[in-house]
């Protein structure tokens, strides 16, 4: 497994995925959006049957162990290690992207509807485009900005549709946590871009998860110690595995590949598909029925992705 992953995402490797049309990278990002879209309902369930801090600490720790194993396996095969300055930089970035953000994500989802959480975090592509432009990390053309604008318009439609629900499950605290989380993720994605060209994606994932897992685990230890693990339903452990291995391990590998091949903004625009998946899944599993406005918004979001990547 480590060998196939390393071959696919070796830093500096020239691939045909850089072409403007649909590619393997696009397909992997679409798959990631499905993983992450489903994850909102999974996390919502997990944080209802156990403390959000305990749940989050367990899933991030599981992902960190998995990536640590991949990194050790690569080292045993003689793969070149990252430079010391890159190791330190990625560990610090991990505190932001896998410590602060993951805490905000789990706590926010626990306090609002799964569909609403996905919509709020879908603001990150616009933030990434603005931050990336301001920091000079990448140039965004007219088509790219048009795609972002169209997707943001779709988000506005979905949010408007959600506001028309008679049920008022969303809370101000949860929404604010998720909006701050979107800003953290946007800044993290832009700052990560230079590392994706000189460090393998396995090492990036292992180091950033380690950087975030340590402070998150320290904060979650009391909650994890107070959890009666033997009394949890089997689905709770399934949710931890899905959120840890599926959402973080597979999702991060494919996401970082997109950042390296397509750039932060074009990669981030795919995340606007997450609300579409999240709304459908939460409708089926959590009975969060979408409105016609939300359906219109979902179609507009898809149009933005197509405009950006064709």
C-alpha positions in Angstrom: 0.0 0.0 0.0 2.8 2.4 0.9 4.5 1.7 -2.3 1.5 2.4 -4.5 0.7 5.6 -2.7 4.2 6.9 -2.8 4.5 6.3 -6.6 1.2 8.2 -7.2 2.1 11.2 -5.2 5.8 11.6 -5.2 6.8 15.3 -4.9 8.0 17.0 -8.0 6.8 14.3 -10.2 5.4 15.6 -13.5 2.0 14.0 -14.4 -0.7 14.6 -16.9 -3.0 15.6 -14.1 -1.8 19.2 -14.6 -3.9 19.5 -17.8 -7.0 21.7 -17.5 -9.6 19.0 -18.3 -10.9 16.3 -15.9 -8.2 13.9 -14.6 -7.5 11.2 -12.1 -6.9 14.0 -9.5 -10.4 15.3 -10.2 -11.8 11.8 -9.7 -10.0 11.4 -6.4 -11.2 14.8 -5.2 -14.8 13.9 -6.1 -14.4 10.7 -4.1 -13.0 12.8 -1.2 -16.0 15.1 -1.3 -18.2 12.0 -1.0 -16.2 10.8 2.0 -16.3 14.2 3.7 -19.9 14.8 2.8 -21.0 11.6 4.5 -18.6 12.4 7.4 -20.9 15.2 8.6 -23.7 12.8 9.5 -21.2 10.3 10.9 -19.6 12.9 13.2 -23.1 14.2 14.1 -24.0 10.6 15.2 -20.7 10.0 17.0 -20.9 13.3 19.0 -24.4 12.4 20.2 -23.5 9.1 21.7 -20.2 10.3 23.3 -18.4 13.4 24.3 -17.3 15.5 21.2 -13.8 15.9 22.6 -13.4 12.2 23.3 -14.8 11.3 19.8 -12.5 13.8 18.1 -9.4 12.8 20.1 -10.0 9.1 19.2 -10.4 9.6 15.5 -7.5 12.0 15.1 -5.2 9.7 17.2 -6.3 6.7 15.0 -5.4 8.6 11.8 -2.1 9.8 13.2 -1.1 6.2 14.0 -2.1 5.0 10.5 0.0 7.8 8.9 2.8 7.1 11.3 2.9 3.5 10.2 3.0 4.6 6.5 5.8 7.0 7.2 7.9 4.3 9.0 7.3 1.9 6.2 8.5 4.4 3.7 11.6 5.1 5.8 12.4 1.4 6.0 12.5 1.3 2.2 15.1 4.1 2.1 12.8 6.9 1.0 14.4 10.3 1.6 13.3 12.0 4.8 12.0 15.6 4.8 14.4 18.4 5.7 14.4 19.5 9.4 12.9 22.9 8.6 10.1 21.2 6.7 9.4 18.9 9.6 9.1 21.8 12.0 7.0 23.8 9.6 4.6 20.9 9.0 4.3 20.1 12.7 3.3 23.8 13.4 0.9 23.8 10.5 -0.6 20.6 11.9 -1.5 22.5 15.1 -3.7 24.8 13.0 -5.1 22.3 10.4 -5.5 19.2 12.5 -5.6 20.6 16.0 -7.6 23.9 16.1 -9.6 23.1 12.9 -10.6 19.6 13.9 -11.7 20.8 17.4 -13.8 23.6 15.8 -15.2 21.1 13.3 -16.3 18.4 15.8 -17.6 21.0 18.4 -19.4 22.9 15.7 -21.1 19.9 14.1 -22.2 18.8 17.6 -24.1 22.1 18.0 -25.8 22.4 14.6 -27.5 20.5 11.8 -25.2 18.3 9.7 -26.3 19.9 6.5 -25.8 23.4 7.9 -22.3 22.5 9.0 -21.4 21.5 5.5 -22.8 24.7 4.1 -20.9 26.9 6.5 -17.6 25.1 5.8 -18.2 25.4 2.1 -17.2 29.1 2.4 -13.5 28.0 2.6 -12.9 28.0 -1.2 -13.7 31.8 -1.4 -11.5 32.4 1.6 -8.7 30.3 0.1 -8.9 32.2 -3.2 -8.6 35.6 -1.4 -5.9 34.5 1.0 -3.9 32.8 -1.8 -4.2 35.9 -4.0 -3.1 38.1 -1.1 -0.1 36.0 -0.2 1.0 35.6 -3.8 0.8 31.8 -3.6 -1.1 31.5 -6.9 -2.8 33.5 -9.6 -6.6 33.1 -10.1 -8.0 33.8 -13.6 -11.4 35.1 -14.5 -12.8 31.7 -15.0 -11.6 30.6 -11.5 -13.2 33.7 -9.9 -16.4 33.1 -11.8 -16.5 29.5 -10.6 -15.9 30.7 -7.0 -18.6 33.3 -7.3 -21.1 30.9 -8.8 -20.4 28.4 -6.0 -20.8 31.0 -3.3 -24.1 32.0 -4.9 -25.2 28.4 -4.6 -24.1 28.4 -0.9 -26.3 31.5 -0.3 -29.3 29.7 -1.9 -28.8 26.7 0.3 -28.3 28.8 3.5 -31.5 30.7 2.6 -33.3 27.5 2.1 -32.1 26.2 5.4 -33.3 29.4 7.1 -36.8 28.7 5.9 -37.0 25.4 7.9 -39.5 25.6 10.6 -37.1 23.7 12.9 -34.5 25.9 14.5 -31.8 23.3 15.3 -28.9 25.4 14.3 -27.2 27.4 17.1 -25.3 30.6 16.9 -22.4 29.1 18.9 -22.1 26.1 16.5 -22.3 28.3 13.4 -19.6 30.6 14.7 -17.3 27.7 15.5 -17.7 26.4 12.0 -17.1 29.7 10.3 -13.9 30.2 12.3 -13.0 26.6 11.3 -13.5 27.5 7.7 -11.0 30.4 8.1 -8.5 28.1 9.8 -8.8 25.5 7.0 -8.4 28.1 4.3 -5.2 29.6 5.8 -3.9 26.1 6.4 -4.5 25.0 2.8 -2.7 28.1 1.4 0.3 27.8 3.7 0.6 24.1 2.9 1.0 24.7 -0.9 4.8 25.1 -1.0 5.4 21.9 1.0 3.4 19.8 -1.5 6.1 20.3 -4.1 9.1 19.1 -2.0 7.6 16.7 0.6 5.7 13.5 -0.1 2.0 13.5 0.7 2.5 10.6 3.2 5.0 12.6 5.1 2.9 15.8 5.0 -0.1 13.9 6.3 1.9 12.1 9.0 3.6 15.3 10.3 0.6 17.6 10.1 -1.6 15.0 11.9 1.1 14.5 14.5 1.3 18.2 15.0 -2.5 18.4 15.5 -3.0 15.2 17.4 -0.7 16.1 20.3 -2.5 19.2 21.6 -5.9 17.7 20.7 -5.1 14.5 22.6 -4.0 16.5 25.6 -7.2 18.5 25.6 -9.3 15.4 25.0 -7.6 13.1 27.6 -10.1 14.0 30.5 -13.1 13.3 28.2 -11.6 10.1 26.8 -10.8 8.9 30.3 -14.3 9.6 31.5 -15.9 7.7 28.5 -17.3 4.2 29.2 -15.9 2.7 26.0 -17.3 -0.8 26.8 -20.8 0.6 26.9 -20.7 2.4 23.6 -22.7 0.9 20.7 -20.8 -0.8 17.9 -21.8 2.0 15.5 -19.8 4.4 17.6 -16.6 2.6 16.9 -17.6 2.3 13.3 -18.0 6.1 13.2 -14.6 6.6 14.7 -13.0 4.3 12.1 -14.8 6.0 9.3 -13.9 9.5 10.5 -10.3 8.5 11.2 -9.3 6.2 8.4 -11.7 7.2 5.7 -12.2 10.9 6.2 -8.7 11.8 7.5 -6.3 9.2 6.0 -7.8 8.7 2.5 -9.3 12.1 2.4 -6.1 13.9 3.3 -4.0 12.0 0.8 -6.3 12.8 -2.0 -6.8 16.4 -0.9 -3.1 17.1 -0.6 -2.5 15.6 -4.1 -5.1 18.1 -5.4 -3.4 21.0 -3.7 -0.1 20.0 -5.4 -1.5 19.2 -8.9 -4.3 21.7 -9.2 -3.4 24.4 -6.7 -5.3 25.5 -3.5 -8.2 27.4 -5.2 -9.1 24.8 -7.8 -8.8 22.0 -5.2 -10.9 24.0 -2.7 -13.7 24.5 -5.2 -14.4 20.8 -5.0 -15.2 21.1 -1.3 -18.4 23.0 -2.4 -19.7 19.6 -3.5 -19.7 18.5 0.1 -22.9 20.3 1.1 -24.7 18.5 -1.8 -23.6 15.1 -0.4 -24.1 16.2 3.2 -27.7 17.4 2.5 -28.6 14.1 0.8 -27.1 11.9 3.5 -28.5 13.9 6.4 -31.9 13.8 4.7 -31.7 10.0 4.5 -30.1 9.3 7.9 -31.0 12.3 10.1 -34.4 13.4 8.5 -33.0 16.9 7.7 -35.3 17.5 4.7 -33.8 19.9 2.1 -36.0 22.7 0.6 -36.3 23.5 -3.1 -34.0 26.5 -2.5 -31.3 24.1 -1.2 -31.7 21.9 -4.3 -31.3 25.0 -6.6 -28.2 25.9 -4.6 -26.7 22.5 -4.9 -27.1 22.6 -8.7 -25.5 26.1 -8.8 -22.6 24.7 -6.7 -22.0 21.9 -9.2 -22.0 24.5 -12.0 -19.3 26.4 -10.2 -17.1 23.3 -10.0 -17.6 22.5 -13.7 -16.8 26.1 -14.7 -13.6 26.1 -12.7 -12.3 22.8 -14.0 -13.2 22.9 -17.7 
